[in-house]
Amino acid sequence: ITQCDIYSTMLGLPADIQAAQAMMVTSSAMSSLACIVSVVGMRCTVFFQESRAKDRVAVVGGVFFILGGLLGFIPVAWNLHGILRDFYSPLVPDSMKFEIGEALYLGIISSLFSLVAGIFLCFSCSP
C-alpha cells in the first residue's frame, strides 16, 4: 500500500516539506560556493599570492562547507525523526509506517563528509 498525495502547486505542500526543500537547495548552493572558494584558497593556485590571504579564503570555504553540511543534515534528521517516531508509535497502523531508506543514509553521510571537510579546512588553514 502506498500513500501518494498530488499537489497542484509547490505552495500547496506542507510547511515542513517546503522548509526541508529550501534547506536542501541552500545546502547545495553553500557547498558549491565552498568548493569554488576553497579552490581559490589553495596554496597551489595563483589567485592570491599572499599566504595570509589564501588562508583566510580557505577558512571562509571551510565555514561554507560547515554551513552546507548543517543545512543538509537538519532536513535529513528531521525526516529520520518522523519516521522513527511513527514506526514505534502504537497509534500508527502498520500499513502507514515507513522504513529508513537509502536516501536518508546518503544524506547523513554526505552531510557528515561536508562537516568534516569544513572542520579540516578551517583548522588546517587558520592563522
Residue, then its C-alpha position, 0 to 999 in steps of 0.5 A: i500500500t502506498q500513500c501518494d498525495i498530488y499537489s497542484t502547486m509547490l505552495g500547496l505542500p506542507a510547511d515542513i516539506q517546503a522548509a526541508q526543500a529550501m534547506m536542501v537547495t541552500s545546502s547545495a548552493m553553500s557547498s558549491l560556493a565552498c568548493i569554488v572558494s576553497v579552490v581559490g584558497m589553495r596554496c597551489t593556485v595563483f589567485f592570491q599570492e599572499s599566504r595570509a590571504k589564501d588562508r583566510v579564503a580557505v577558512v571562509g570555504g571551510v565555514f561554507f562547507i560547515l554551513g552546507g553540511l548543517l543545512g543538509f543534515i537538519p532536513v535529513a534528521w528531521n525526516l529520520h525523526g518522523i519516521l522513527r517516531d511513527f514506526y514505534s508509535p502504537l497509534v500508527p497502523d502498520s500499513m502507514k509506517f515507513e522504513i529508513g531508506e537509502a536516501l536518508y543514509l546518503g544524506i547523513i553521510s554526505s552531510l557528515f563528509s561536508l562537516v568534516a571537510g569544513i572542520f579540516l579546512c578551517f583548522s588546517c588553514s587558520p592563522 
